[in-house]
Every structure is written in C-alpha cells, then in structure tokens.
C-alpha cells in the first residue's frame, strides 16, 4: 500500500505530526526530531515501512529541491536591526561555535578518527541544515554508516543544551532579581517613591515569539503589493540556483553562497525579511527538510546505532564544554556576566523556539512579581534569540560546509 505516493506521504506526515505533538506536550524537553528519527528507524526495522520508502519516493526529491531555497531564506532571518546593538551576543555565540569545533577536532580525531569529528562538528554547533549538509557529503563519500552520528546528535543535543542553559540562565536571572531589589530599596530610601523598578527606556517588542521587531522595514526594492507567494518563491529559488552555479564553478559549497546571497539580498532590499515565511511556505519547507533527514537514515541499522552511541556521547559532551568555554572567555573579554554569556553560546545546541521558551519559563519561575518577570525577560530574551539565530542560521552552516570539504 505504501508504494502509492499519497499513502506514503500521509504515513510520513503522520509520523512528523506525532513527533511535534509529543514535543509540545513535553514543552520541548523531548525534541520532535528525536521522536521522528527514532520512530522512523523503528518502523523500518520492524518492517512497517519499507527501507526504500523515502529514498525512492518523490518526497525526498522535493525535500532536496528545497534545501537551497531554505538556506537562502535563512540569510533573510538574520536580525539586521539587532546586529549593532547585540554584537556582543553575536561574538559570544560565534566564539562558542569556534572553540567547540576546534576542541572536537583536537579531541575526537585521536580517539575515533577525523571523519567522526567532522560528522559531529556541524550538527553539534547548529541545527538541521548543518546536518543535511554533513549527511549529504558523508553519503557521497560512501560513509553511510557515519550518517547516524550527526542524526543522533541532532536528536539529542537539546536534551543536553537546554538543561545546561537553564541552570546558568537561572543564576543570572536570580542576580537580576537581587540587583533590582537593591535598586528598589535604594530608590525608596532616597526618594520615598513607591515604584519598585525602573523599566528600560528602549525595550524590543516581541511579537508571537519571534525576533525583536524593528519599527523600520528597511530598504525594499520590490513593492509590498508585489510581495506575493509566487514572486517570493521565485526570488528564493533564483538565489538557490545562483548559489548552485557558483558552487559548481568555484568548488565551494553552494550552501555558503546561498546563505550570503540571502543576507546580501536582504541588505539590498531584494529579499524581504523572513522571505519564505512571507510566502507562506516555511512550514512546508521545514517538513520537506525533515523528510530529507529521515531519508538519509534509511540505510542505518541497529548495529550502526550501537556503534555510534559512544562517539555521540563524547562529541556532545566535548562540544558542550567547548561552547561554554568559548562563551565564558569572550563574555569576560566583553565584560558580560558569564552566566549570561554561556547560555547565549549554548543556543547552538537548541536554537529557536527552545531559546524563547526557556526565557519565558525562567522569567516566570524566578520573578516574584509581574514587574520582576518583565525585567528578567527584557534582559535575557533578545541576546538569547540573537545567539540562536547566529548559530543556527550562520555559523553552523559555515562550519559544516567548510569541514565536509576536508574529508
């Protein structure tokens, strides 16, 4: 029955939808990708799904077609309005990725081999696109048994990253609360005023859990009335096509060109901010990317998973340590509290929406009054979101794109 494309698509979408529901119910403590990957492998191993369900289907082909457009779209996600005001968060996030990558190459290579280090470096410092780039190259080189390493890392990284960031950011939120209390007591003693806390004059407005919204829309070459789905998709695919051509001419990964074409197009006003979302296609695009991830797992066996568990655990631990070291050192150099800087760097392990949900949860639980909760959220949310965008949309893609060419 699953030989029929529509039945196969329905079965895969059911699996992805169930994984999303589980993630929502558990408040993202059980990542949706982990559920989807584990569920897909179990269904293959038990014979419910044929092993060639995705590789031979049109679903995987559609997903592969969309990768370039999704990466170009990610270039339009970079919060340009926040780059100047949040440059410290960006530098800290980049430092965490850089130190983690160097540490992984230095420690993993002698014990497990350079190919294992490269297989883990991209995904552990970012997200799903870094995985796709890494897995594609591993398969092209005939290293199919190693694909399970970045896949398991992708599924497990948030289980390590969120608790670590939670502990550190909670300490920083407690310090904010204590500082506000001292300020309140001082203000009350000096002025007799009853207002307990001062609200920052410039607070970014957060709409629907997204990035801080800029009051200015910036340069736009294409008038608003022409920014329809078909036009925006054409621009994204044109960017992906140009990136693919540049990659074939230069030998440099097309993903790097796609990312910077998206960013450059956004700066020049060719692409509107969040282009694929404005085209009402980002949800489908990400589902297609998840399908590519699942398709890459089709040849993975139980024995492959067992062999990969040891390296995966070591890669995750070493990567997390490297991220925290990089975040702590640059936080000190930039005169940031380390309990604020290290969680910003750790967003490489979970990204959005985990960073947003974590900030919401910490502000609710640490703040004792509504005003305290607002003070805490205003202080931690923007740098955490910017850190997440930096690692997932930029640095991890660059790391994966560069490292895989050295295999």
Secondary structure, 3 states (H helix, E strand, C coil): CCCCHHHHHHHHHHHHHHHHHHHHHCCCCCCHHHHHHHHHHHHHHCCCCCCCCCCCCHHHHHHHHHHHHHHHHHHCCCCHHHHCCCHHHHHHHHHHHHHHHHHHHHHHHHHHCHHHHHHHHHHHCCCHHHHHHHHHHHHHCCCHHHHHHHHHHHHHHHHHHHHHHHHHHHHHHHHHHHHHHHHHHHHHHHHCCCCCCCCCCCCCEECCCCCEECCCCCCCCCCHHHCCHHHHHHHHHHHHHHHHHHHHHHCCCHHHHHHHHHHHHHHHCCCCCCHHHHCCCHHHHHHHHHHHHHHHCCCCCHHHHHHHHHHHHHHHHHHHHHHHHHHHHHHHHCCCCHHHHHHHHHHHHCCCCHHHHHHHHHHHHHCCCHHHHHHHHHHHHHHHHHHHHHHHHHHHHHHHHHHHCCC
